[in-house]
């Protein structure tokens, strides 16, 4: 895993300040080796490397072709690149090392932008061709690796993380206030926009081409929309098992130690079981738990580790981990309110003591219908046969009643479409919350955010065969997966200089899943049905029967053990009030012990605290200080410094 930054002046304009070394220093946690830099007449590329494949000098980047006319940088890995390398060698290309990234520079010489169709893996990349003065940026199909960019009208700037991009003085720091509201509503900001006006994320499966006419983007890949022909359950399960076996096999290629994240759920258990089958027992596995809890995830992870005879290690987090929030907020770059950043950071730190690469089960829920919200969508849709006019009357009457959950909550959503109900269930702050917690000016900036995809979703009436429900998985794969799950995994692992690989998001598995009928994903109330069928020979019954749990951070219990104090110190400070985003009276009422409400309120307080910490980190400080966290200089993981690569 790595990080890179660069720029390309595609038209004449004012001379730009060269800050490439500073940008790379801000990305040092992504790759601790001495930075590699290439400078041309109009373009600059810089790279921070975490050596995974070919740890010698031959794998250093930027990489050039034989005559130095094409230059590339890559963050990530290309899987199964050996066959491409052999073909290119046969065509006469000379390789200086054994790095998988090197195939890109020679593939570009052969086929140009069509190279993206041949490359599979997790990656963000940049190619600059000095002969044609063309820049290509691209991001992998599922958005596992990040890439940000900004165009000032004559020059494009790009980087693996926003903090590095912002060190270029040409990039403005004007907060997109509607994006703040979006983050509070959904917990993240959906691509392509960011928290900064004019700055964009490259979408998953998207490429950007920039020449003298400026940058333009287009999708080079999208998941298939057609469904596969009817087939037997056994045939589908066997095909999926074969795909998983091969996806794991290609991700076990590395010149450094490899382990597995093991949560005790079916996804990570499946990955760990396949790794053990291919590598033998004693593979390192890593789990995270909560202080004082011995059941749930941690118990099932132990059960699976014992079943596979792995070298298993655990770490338990408590409220003291809240002290890390300033550092984690810095690492995330944007307002981001998923509290699972805490266990994600700690399990990555634990794994980095022993390995440099881990495999994880991320993506299984989105590919195979694992979230409980999908089952809720099925239950809520049971009343969609009622005429819409009548449903509107019932929903309107239910909304006039005091707030409540359960059946009353479902009645309030009776007139909404399938995706609207799904998003309401996924929302952190709802419209009624926004109105009381934000200042009127900030609340007025609220926009649809991810709801912009609503128009692409089938109507409930189209869902009798499950296709409307399948649209929920497609929606989550385009938004929640890349902008929450994979963002969290990338940033928390990279803060520990650890690479995470996700076999269940292999391109072939994603395309297989996209063609599956919904009835093979959720059947008779059983989520991830086809995944369970395909792995039933590998997993204990206790794992196979287990439903989706998710790693629950007990924020409600932590309120009286540090979270309330941290929130009061942060949110009742004069700086927060002067910012003009949050309504001081609404915030004070939420923090009042007497107004405490169970449920989402602890998570909401956590989110507001993270928002203010983000503003102090990225809005209040001068640009030249953004390369380090609010609480001091970022120290690399001890395993990295001990290895002598820092």
N, C-alpha and C positions, 0 to 999 in steps of 0.2 A: 504494500500500500504506500501511497505517496501523496504529494501535493504539488501543484504547479501554479504559476502565474505568468502573465505575459501581456503584450499589447501589440497593436498593428495600426500604424498611421496610414490609412487607405487613401487619404486625400490630404492636400496641403492645408496647413493650419499652424497655429502657434506651437512653438517648441514645447514639449512636455518634459517635466522633471523626471529623471530616471530614479525610481525608487524600488527597483527590482530586488535588490539585496534585502531591503527592509521588509518587503512583502514575503520573501522566502523565510526570513527569520520568524515572521508571524506564523508560518506553516511548519516550523521545525518539529513540532510534536507528531506531524504526519510522516515525517521521514528525517531521522536524526543525522544522516551523513552530511558531509560538506556539500553545500549546494552546487548544482551544476547550472551554468549560465551560458546562453548563446545570444549574441547581439548582431543584428544585421542593419542594413541601411534604414529600414522602416519598421522592423519588427524586433521584438525581444521575447525570449522564452527562458524561464527559469524553473528548476525542479528540485524538490527535496525527496530523497529516496529512502524508503524502507526496503532493504534488499530481501526478496523472497525467493525468486528464481534467478539463478546466476548472481551470487553475492560478490563476484569479483569486479574488477574495474570494467570488464567488458559489458556489464549491465548498467553502467551509469548513464544518466540522461542529462541534457537532451541528446538524442541519437540522430545522426546524420547518415545520409546515403553515401555511396562511394565517392562522389565528387562534391559533396557538401551542399548540394542545391536544394535538398529537402531535409527539413528538421522536424522532429516530433518530440512530444512529451506525453506521457501516459500516467494516469493514476488508476491503479487497479490491476486486473489480470485478464489475459486472453486465454481461455481454456481450449485445450485440444489444438494448440497452434503448431504442433510438431509436423503435421501433414502439410500445412501451408509452408512452413520453413523448408521442408524437403522439396516441394514443388518449385519454390523460388530459387533454391540452390541449383536445381536442375536447369532453371532458366538463366543461370549465370550470375546470380547475385551473390555477393560476398558478405558474410556475417562476421562481425568483430567479436561476438560473444554468444551466450546461450539464452539470453533474456527473451521472454515471450513478447515483450514490447517491441523488440527490434523487427519483428515481422511486419509491423505497420509501415515503416518507412519504405520498405521494398515493395510491399503490396500496393502502396500509393503509386509508386513508379509504374507498376503494371496495369492497374485498373482504376486509379483515381478514387473518386468518392464511392465507387462500387465496393471498395474495401470493407465498408461497414457491413455489407450483406454477408461477408465471409467470416467476420469476427464475432465470436460469442464470448460472453463473460460478464464481468462487472468492471466498468471503466468510465472515465471521462478522459478525453484526449484532445490534443491540438496538433495540427499539421500545418506547417508553413512552407510553401513552395516558392523559392526565391526567383525561379524562372518566370512564373506567371503572376507573381505577387498575389497569391491566393491563400487565404487562411481558412482552415476547416476546424470547427469545434464540434464535438459530438458527445453524447451521453448514452450510457447503456440503456437497454430496452425497458428495464423496470425502474431505473432511477436509483440504483444502489450507490453510485458515486456522484457527488455534487459538482456543479459547475455554474458559476455566476458570471454575468457580463454586463457591461455598460458601454453605450455608444454616445459620444459627445458631438457627433456630426461630422467628424473627420478622423477620429481615432477610436478604436474599440479596445477596451481593457477587460481582462478576464482572470479568474482565479478560482481555486478549489474551495475557498472559504471567503465569506463576506469581509471578515476582518482584514484579510490581505488586500482585497479589492479597495477597501476604504482608505488604505494608506496612500493610494494615488490621489493627489489633490484635485485631479480633474473630475473625480467621482463626487457628486454632491451628497450631502447628508441632510436631506429633507424628508422627514418622516411622512409616510403615507398613512394618514390617520385612520382611514377606512380599513387598512390592514391590521391596525391595532384591534379594532372591533372584531374583525374576522378571527384574529388569534384568540380573543376572549370567547368567542362563540364556539369555535371548533377545537381550540387548543394549539393550532398551528396555522401557518399561512400557506395556502395552496399555490403551487406553481401555475403560471410562470412569474407571477409578481412576487415582490419581496416587501420588506418593511420600509424600504427606501424608494422614493419616487424615481422612476427612470431606470432603476437597477432590476435586472431580471434573472430568474433561474432558467437555465435550459431545461426543457421538459424531458422526461424519460422518452427514449426512442426518437429524439430530435437531433438534427444537425443544423449548424449555422455555417453558412458560406459567406465569406467577406472578400470582395475584390474592390476595384476602384469605384464601383457604384454603391458601396456600403454593404452592411450586413443584411442577410435575409435568412429566415428559418423555415424548415420544413420537416415533417415526420418522415423518417426512413423506415420505421417499423410501427405496426399496430397489431394488437392481438386479433386473431381471426374472429369473425362474427358468425360464420356458418356453423351449424351443429353437425356432429358426426352422424353417420348412418347408424341405425339401431344395431346393437350388438349385445352379446350376452354379458352378464355381470362378470363372469369369470374371465372372459377375454379382456375386458376393460381393466380389471384389477391386475391381470398378468402384464399387460402392456405398461401400466403405471409402475409396477414394481421394477420392470426392466429399465425404464427411464430413470427411476430414482437410483438404482444401482450404478448406472453409467454416470449420472450427474455427480454422485459422491466420488466415484473413481477419478474423474477428471479434476476434482477439487482437492485431491490428496497429493497432487504433484507440488512439491516445494523442496527447497534446499534448507529448510529450517524446521524446528519441531512443530507438530500440529496436535490440537486437542479438540474437544467438543463441548459446547455449552449444553447442559442437561437440566431442563426445567422440571421434568416429570410429566409433561404433557405428551400427547401422541406425536407431535411434529418433531421435537428434539429427540424423543426416544427412538423414533423411526430412523433419524439420521445417525444417532449413536449406534444403533443396532447394525446398520449397514456398514458403518465404518469398522465396527468390531468384526463383522463377518469378513471384511476384505483385509484387515490389518492384523487380526488376532486380538486376544484380550490384552488387558493392561494399557489400553489407550487412556490418556489423561481426560477426565471429565470434570466440569466445574459447575457448581450450583450456588444459588444465593437464597438466603432465608431471612426471616425477620426475628429479631431477638424476642424470646419468650414464646415462640410458636414452634411446635414440633410436628404438627400435622400439615396436611395440604401439599403444596408443591414440593417442599423439601423432603417430605417422607416418600413421595412417589419418585423423586429423583434418586433417593437412596435405594429404593426398591429396584429401579432400573439399573443403577450402577452395580448392585449386587448380582442382578441377573446376568449382566454382561461381564462381570469381573473386571471392571475398569479401575484405574487409579483415580479415585474420586476425592475431590476437595470441595469444601464448603466455606462460605463466609456469611455472617449474619449482620444485618444492618439494624440500626436503631435511630432514634431521633438525633443523635449526635451527628449523623451524616448530613443534617441540614446545614451544618457549617460549611459544606462544600458548595452550596448554591452559587455564591459569587463566581466561583471557578467554572462550574458547569454552565451557568448562564453565558459566560464569556465564550465557552466552547461552542455553544449552540448558535451564536451569531444573531439570531432573530428571536422575538418573543415566542416562547414554546413552553407549554404548560402540562406536559405529560409527566406525572411524578415518577414514572418508571425509569426516568433518567438516573435516579439514585441507585437502584439495584443494577442497572445496566453498566454504570460506571464501575461499581465495586466488583462485579463478576469479571469485567474486563481487566481490572487491575489485578485480581486474583490470578487469572489465567496468564497474564503477561509475566508473572514470576517464573513460569515454567515453559511457556510456548510463545511462538510469534504469530501463529495462525490458528484460528478456531473455526469449526463448522457449526452452524446454528440451524434451527428449524424455522426461522422467520419466513413468512410468506405462505405457510400452510393454511392459515385461517382464511386469507383472501382468495387463495386458489381453490379451496375445497369446502368453503362455507362453514368455517369453524366458530364464528362469533355467535353468541346467544342472540344478538340483535336480529339475525336472520330468522331464527325461530319465532322471535317476537313479531317480525313482519308477517310471517305466515298466520299467526294467531290474530293479529289485528286485521288482516285482510279477510277474515271470515265474515265480516259484515259488509263487504264491498258489493254484495249483490243487492243491497238496499238502494233504492233510487237516490241519486246524489242530492236532490232537493230535500228529501227527508233527513238524510245524513247531516246536511248543513244545519237544519233546525235543531237536531239533537246536540250537535257539537257546540252550537252557539249557546244553548241552554246550559250545557256542562261547563263552558268557560265562565259563565256568570256565577257559578258556585265557588266557594272557597277552594283554595289550592288543595289538591289531594293526589294520591297516586292510585295504582291498581286500576280497577274498572273505570273510575271516574277519569283518570288520566287518559285511558284509551278512548273514552267517549269524546274527549276534547279534540282528539286527532281523527275523528271518524270521517271528516270531510276532506282530509288531506290525501295526497297521492302516496304511493308506496315509498318513494324516495324521500318525500317530505317527512313522513313519519320516521323513517330510518334516521334522518339527520336530526330530528328533534330528540330522538333517543340518544344520539351521539353527542349532542350539544352540551357544553359545559355551562355557559351562560345563555339563558333564553331571553327573548325580547323584553319580558317584564323585568328581568334582572338588569339588563343593560340600561334601561331607562332610569333605574334608581341609583346605579353605581357610577355612571359616567356623567360628566358635565353635559349640559344640553348641546353645546357645540360639538363635542366628541360623539355623542349619541347620534347626532344628525348625519354623521358621515357613514353610518352603517349601510353596507351594500350587500348584495347577494353572496359574494365570495364564492365558495365552492358550489353554491346553489345554481351557478350558471350552467351546470351540466343537467339541470332538471329537464330542459327541453329535449335532451337526447334519450330520456327514459320512457319506456312504454307505459301506456295507461294501465290501471289496475285490471281492466277488462281483458287486456292482452295476456294476463298472467295466469290464466287457468291451467296452462301447461307448464307453469313455472318460469317462463321466460322473463316476466316482469321482475321476479325475485332474483333471477340471474343478473339482472341489471344492477342490483345492489352490490354484488361482488365486483362487477366491472367498475362501478363507481369507486368503491373502496380501493381497488387496485390502481386507479388513476390518481387518487388524492391521498387518502389516509395512509396507504402503504408507503409511497415514496416520501411524502411530506411530514409524516409522523414516525412511523415504525423505522423505516430505513434511515431517516435523518438521525433519529436517536441512536441507532446502532452504529452508524458511521462516526458521529461526533464523540460518543462516549468511548468507543473502542480506540479511536485515533488519539484522544487525550492520553491514552495509555500506550500509544504506538503499537497497536495490535490490529491485525487484519482479520476480518470476519467474512467468511464465505457462506453463501446461502443456497444449498443444492436444490431446495424446493422451488426456487425461482429460476431454475435452469430454463432457457428459452423453449426447449422441447416440452418440458412439463407445463409451462405457462400456456403454450399453444394447445397441448392436449387438454388441459383444464378448460380453456376457453370454448372448446368444441363439445365438452361433456354436457349432457342435459342436466338441469338443476336437480332432477330426481336422483341422480347418482351422487350428488354432493350432500343433500339433506333428504333423508328418507325416513318417514314415520317418526319424525322428531329426533333422529340421530344425525348429528352434524358430522361432516368429513367422512361420510359413509364409505366412499370408494377408497379413501386412504386407509381406513381401518381394514377394509377387505384385503387390500394389497399387502398389508404388513402383518396380518394376523398370525402368520407363522413365526414372526420375529419377536413379538411383544407379549408380555404377561397379560392375563385377562384383566387384572386390576388397572393396567394402563389402557387397554383397548376399551374398557367400559367407561373410562373416565371422561366426563364432559369438559368443556372449556371452562377454565377457571381464571386464567390471567394472573399476573403477579400483583396482588393487592397490597398497596402501601397503606398501613393503618393511620392515615393522616388524622383521622378523628381522635385517635388515642394520643397522637403526638401533639395535639393542640396544647395540652397542659404540660408538655415536656419539651418546650422550646419553640414550637411553630407559632403559637400565639404571641410570644414575646418577640420573636424575629419579625413577625408581621406588623406588630404595633410599632416597633422601632423603625421599620422601613416605611410603612404606609401613613403613619401619623406625623412623620417628619415634614417640616415646612417645604422641603424641596418637592415632595410629592404633590402637595396642595398647589404650589406655584406652577407646576407643570401644566395644569389645566386639563388633565385627562379624566381624573377620578373625582367624583363628588365627595368631599371630605365627610359630610354628614352620613352619606350612604355607607362609606367605608367604616366609619366609627361605629355605626349601628351593627354592621356585620361582625365587627370584632368584639362587641359587647357580650359578655358572658350570658347576660339575661336574655339576649335575643338569639341564643344559639339554637340552630336547627340541625337535626341529623341529616345524613344523605350527602349531597354534593357540596355543602358549605365549606367543609375543610379543604376540599380540592379547589374551590373558588378562592379561598384565602391564600392558598399556596400559589395559585395563578397570579393573583394581584401582586403578591410579594415578588414573584419572578419578573413580572412586568416592570416594576419600579427598579429592581436591581439591573435589569437590562438597560433601562433608560440612563441610569447612572453610569453604566459601563460604556455605552456606545453613543449616547446623546450628549452627556454632560462633559465628558473628557475631551481634551484636544486630540486631533487625529494622530499625532505622533505617539500617543500612549496606548493606542488600541491593540498593539501587538502583545500585550500582557493582560492578565485578569485584573479585576478591581482590587483583589486582595494580595497582589504582589506578583513577582516574576514566576512564570510557570516552570516548575522543575520537571524534567523528564522522568519517566518511570525508572526506579533504581536498577531494574534489569537491563535497561538500555544503557545507562551510564556505566554499569559494571562490565558490559560487553565491549566498552571502549569505542562505540560508534558515534557517540554524541560529540 
